[in-house]
Amino acid sequence: MATIYQVSDLAGVSLATVSRVMNNKAKVSEKTAAKVRAAMEQLGYRPNSMAQSLASNRSNSVGILVSELHGPFYGSMMSAIETQLRASSKHAIITAGHSNEKDELDGIEFLIGRSCDALIMHVEAVSDEYLIELSQGSTPIFLINRHIPEISDKCISLNNESGGYLATKSLIEQGHKDLAYISGPLWKEDARERLAGHKRALAESGISLEQTLMVEGDFTETGGSEAMTELLNKKLPMTAVVCANDEMACAAMGVIREQGLNIPDDISVMGFDNVTFASYLYPKLSTIDYPIYAMGQMSARLVLKTVYKKELEIEHLFEPKLIERHSVKKIIPQ
């Protein structure tokens, strides 16, 4: 089988020139390009990714590290990144960090060891200091759903505080004052930011934060079910519950119905993420739109612009928006 080195020798040009011809790069005269194509045809050479990597010092692969491989949120993120990269003939290598430091570090080392041209990472457990140091290495890194001021040009993030504010503010505007809250795990930055937005909306309206009506969940259906059960067992006045993501909201709705209560007549439910199934629940879930598909696309565009020198516009901070459906009831003052 012919090699790129044989093409280079037969055409009498450098490996870099062969690479530029294979990749349709500029700065190669038509005469030289014709020589390279003739050599490829004579040798029966067909470009492959390994040869292109050797010639261009690029693997044309991008490492993707996400917290989990399952669920609609991560599925949408990975699909967006892969689709955007594939449109530019780049490929994704994907692994999971499972939201713990050891697995995230192992995943980063694995992807760097695969000679990825860059890494796109949704990481939660490794420190800002580690990521700042990592960003100074030879493999470019880019973060999604995380903002670190020192490397803000490498971050694609959501205004989670604003999303938490919108969720609670919308319920207050519908007349709700007895509000329960199921947070995400508070060691995670996005969970803390959403809770901060919830608190801001309460404070603006002069409503006290009732600690007894707040339960820390874990962003999973099981966590949402357990948290909602705990809230209902307290027998406290409650007209609505704000959930820090849609998976917990879905589970909370199940528990509410199991207790013989109606949604939204007895308890209104607000989610966060606007994952696909939110519009298929009964009643359809009111939620906060987290544009994770668009953010995944943007993270890939950032790699294409920074690493592969594509001319692309980049948006670093995304804003959430309220999606009003049928799981929230307006309370009419008596």
N, C-alpha and C positions, 0 to 999 in steps of 0.2 A: 504494500500500500504506500502510495506517495506521501511525502511529508512536506510541510511548509518550508523546511530547509532546502529540500530539493527544488521546490518552485523558486526560491530565492536564488539558488545557484544557477539554474537554467536561465532565468530571466536576467541575471546579472544585476540584481538590485538587493537592497537590504531587507531584513525581516520586517522592519517598520513600514517600508514601502508596500510590501505584500499585504501587510495588515490594513494599511489605508485603502488599498484597492478592494480588499474583501469587505471592508466596512463602509465602502462608498464615501470615504473621507475626501475632503478637498486637498489641494496642494499636490496633486499628482497629475502630470501632463498626460494627455490622451495617448501619446506615443508610448510612454512608460507603462500606463495602465494596460495598453494593448499587449505589450510584451509579457506582462504578468498573466493576463488572461490566456494568452497563447500557451505559456508554459504550463498553466493549470490544465488546459485542455489536452496538451500533449502527454502530460503525466497521468491524466485521468484523476486529477486531484479534486476532492470536494472539501470545502472548508468545514471544520467542526469546532465545537466550542473550546476544546483543549488547545487546538492550534491557534485559534484567535486569541486565547488567553496568553499563550507563550509570546505571540507577536506583539500584542498590545499592552501586556502587563496588567490586563484586566480579566477577571473571571466572568464578568457579566452576570454575576449573581449577587443578590442582596439578602442578608440574613434578617429574619423576622423573629423577634422574641416577644411572645405574648404571655399573659398570665395563665390562660387556659385555652385549650383547643376546642372546647365544647360551648354550646350556647349561642343564641342569636346575636349577641353583642360582639363576641370575638369572631364569629363566623363572618359577619358583615365587614368587620375591620380587615380581616385577612383577605377576603374576596376583593375588596376595594384596592388594597395594596398590590395584590398579585395581578389584577386586571390592568392597572395603570402601568406596572412594570413590564408586563408582557407586551403591551402595545408598543413599547420601545425596545423589544427583543431582549429584555432582561428577565432573569428568573429568580424566584423566591425560594429560600431554604428556611423552613419554619421549625421552631422548637418552643417549648413552654417553660415558664419559670415558676408557676404555681404559687406566686405571691410569697415566696420565702427566699431569704438571702442566698442560701446555699445553691438552690436550683437556678436562681437567676444568674449567679456567678458562673455556674457550670454551663448554662446555656450561652452566655457571652463568650466563654472560652471555646466552646464547641464551634460557634459560628465564626469566630476569628480564625480558628484552626482550619476552617474550610475555605480560607482565602476569599471570603466575601469582600466585595468592593466597598460595602457600607453595611451598617446595622440600623434597622428601625426597631425600637424597643418600647414595649408597654411594660414597664417594670415599676414595682411598688416597694420592694423591701431593701434594695441596695441604696446607699446613702447618696445625697447630693454631692458630697465631697468625692466619693468614688467615681461618680459619673463625670464630674468636672475633670478629674485626673485622666479618666479613660478618653475623654474627648480630645486630649492632647496627644494621643497615640497615633499610629500610622493608619488605623482603620477608622474612617469617619463614622460617628454615631449620631442618631437622630431620635428624639423622644416624642411619643404620642401620649396624650392625656397626662402630661406632666410639664410643669414650667419651672425652670431653674434660671434665675435672673442672670447668672454669670455666663450661661450658654443659651440665652434666649433665642438666638438665631438658629438653634438646632432643635427647637421645641415647637410642637403643634399641640395646642391645649384648648380646653373648654372653660368658659367662665362658670365654674360649678357654683360659686357663691350666688351669682345672679339666678341660676336655675333653681336653687333652693329657695331663694326669695320669691321668685315667680310662682312656684308651687303653692306656698303658704299664703302669699298675698291674694291669689285668685280665690282661695277658699274663704278668706276673711271677707273679700268683696261679695261673696255669695251669702254672707251673714253668719258664717261659722265662727264661734269663739272658743268652744271646747274642743281643742285640737290635740290629737295624739300624734306621736312621731316615732317611726321606726327608722333608725339610722343604719348606715353601713358600719363596718368595723372601724372604730374611730382612730386606729393607728394608721389608716389610709388617708392620704391628703384629700382626695376628692370627697370622702365621707365627711370629713371635718368641714370642708368648705360648704357643702350642701347644708349641713347643720347650722353653720354660721348665717347662711342666707335665711333659713327658717327663723332663727332668733331675731334677725334684723326686721323681718316682716312683722313678727309679733310685737317687738318693741315700738315700731312705727305706729302701730294701732293701739298701743297701750294695753296689750294683753300680756299677762304674766306667763312665763314659761313654767309649766307644771312638770317638775322632774318625775313625778309619779306617772305621768302620761307619756314618758319617753323611754323607749327600750332600744338597746343596741342590738342590731341584727348583724348578718354576715354577707349580705348581698345574694343569698341563695334562697330557693323556695323553702327549704327546711327551716332556715333562720326566720323567714317571714312568717311561716306558720306558727313557730314557737313564740315569736314576739307578739303576734296578734292574740294568741291564746292567753298569754300573760296579761296583756292589756284588758281583755274582756273579763278575766277572772278578778280583776281589781274592782269591778262594778262601779267605776267612776263615770260621771257624766262625760259623754264623748259623742260629738255629732260627725266627726270626720277624722280620718287618719291619713297622714302624709307618709309615704314610703319612699326611701332613698333610692330604690330602683324598681323596675317593673316586675322582676322575678319575685321579689318579696311582696309587692302589691298583689300579684296574681294569687299567691299563697294566702295572703291575708283575706282576700275576697272569699276564698274557699272556706276558711275558718268562720268568717262572719255568717255565711249561709248555713254552715253546719250548726251554728248556735241558734238557728231559727230567725235570724235577722235579715232585713231586706236592704239591698244596695240599690239606690242611694237613700231610700226613704228613712231608714234607721241610722245608717252610717255611710257617709260619702268616703270615697277612696281616691287618692291622688298618687300617681306613680312618677317615675323618672327614667328616661332613656328613649321611650317611644320605639321599643323593639317591635318586630313584625306582629307578634301575637297580641299586642295590646289592643289592636282594632278588631280582634276576633273574640275577645272575652265577652261575657254577658254579665252586666252591661259593658259596653265598650269602655275601655279605661281612659280616663282623662290623665294626661301625663305631660312631662317636659321632654321636648324633642332634643335628643343628643345626636347631632349629625355625624355619627361615627363613620358612616360610609364616606362622606365628604372629607372627613379628617384623615381617614386612611388614604384616600386618593391624594390629599395634599401632602402627606408625609412622603409618599412615593415621588410626587412631583419635586419635593425638596431635595430628595436624593438625586433625581435626574438633573436638576438644575446645578446642584453643588458638585456632584461627583462626575456626572457625564456631560456637563456643560451645555445642557439644553436651555433654550430661552423660554422661561416659564415664569408666570406671576405666582407669588407665594403669599398665603394668608396664614399667619401664625396663631391668632386667637379667634376662636369661634364662639358665637353667642347662642345660648339656648332659646327656645321659644315655647310658649304654652300651647298645648294641643287640648282643646276642650271637646270632650265626648259626653258619655251618659252616666258616668259613675259618680258625679257630683250633683247634689241637689241644692237649689237655692232656698235658703231659709227666709220665710216671710215673717217680719216682726209682728208680734201679737199686739 
